[in-house]
């Protein structure tokens, strides 16, 4: 069976994602579509709008055959690490190809850009270090370094666009494999990644989340199967956002000792007092973020810091785990997906887990993240219990 992979968050699944699934099938002529999906917390440092089991169901109802979890050690990281973990998983699952959405829409610029940057890696790394010493954030330093080194000879790919950036890192990670998969890309239709406005039938996940959190109508941008699922979750208080976790985060910030805070992943010496002072003065997560963000500390970087503070994830834990994928956790599959898993299971070189109890050390981070995610202060206690039961006892969802 021919399998094609996609890397997703489905926060939530919308019409643009449906287009991506269908175009991946068309371009790859695959028998099976495998989605590597972030779990409870996402790449931009946000709690997922709805839990991973619900998002798995959304995916399987809309053309995906297998959903596996991207571990916390990769899913809450910068683009390079995020992409590395996802591509490793697709490779271990014997995918022949993978497909991503991009602002460019053609694969050749990605391949050419990866090759040119690899040729100038040492000079680029040194330039990035120098720009960061001057106070630039890591993403800004990368941009400045590229502009400096390739001045007059622009790269084929526009690396200022968020989906192009992720796609580039997918291609780069794929090139490091002993047996690279066939990379493919599709043009990202409709709204841009960060666009708040929604129009037509395709909106960004950001725009859809904004509508849902404001309790406005978003059905025009969602497949019908997703509409009913999100309506039920909204009515039952099962929608997650940073604002809802603010009481827990604020408690953490006001009670943690300075030396302990400095052990948390992504926390730098000196930022602690600024975070504590802002937490004292802020009555909401958004007002807190406005107080602490700077040119050096971008909104996304700060959100990832807050995620690690909330989950008490240390530098030691992340540095140990965020390199090679050591297991794959199966969240759900169709009957077609089950047949594919059976066909490759004996060839796999790392464990494929269906229960948390069988996990390696890396799974401890995902269990901890899932426990924190389940403690949504505004949700019914029965919902917390349900999420924890699913995490520890539920088998993969079978459609």
Secondary structure, DSSP 8 states (H G I E B T S, - for coil): --EEEEEE--TT--HHHHHHHHHHHHHHT-SEEEEEEE-SB-TTS-B-SS-HHHHHHHHHTTT--EEEEE-HHHHTS-HHHHHHHHHHHHHHTT-SEEEEEESS--SHHHHHHHHHHHHTHHHHHHHHHHHHHTT--HHHHHHHHHHHHTTTS--SS-TTSHHHHHHHHHHHHHHTSTT--EEEEEE--SS-TT----BTTB--HHHHHHHHHTT---GGGS-HHHHHHHHHHHHTT----HHHHHHHHHHHHHHS-HHHHTTBTT--TT-HHHHHHHHHH-SSHHHHHHHH--SSS-HHHHHHHHHHHHHT-BHHHHHHHSSS--EEEEEEE-HHHHHHHHHHGGG-SSEEESSGGG--HHHHHHHHHHHHHH--TTS-HHHHHHHHHHHHH---EE-
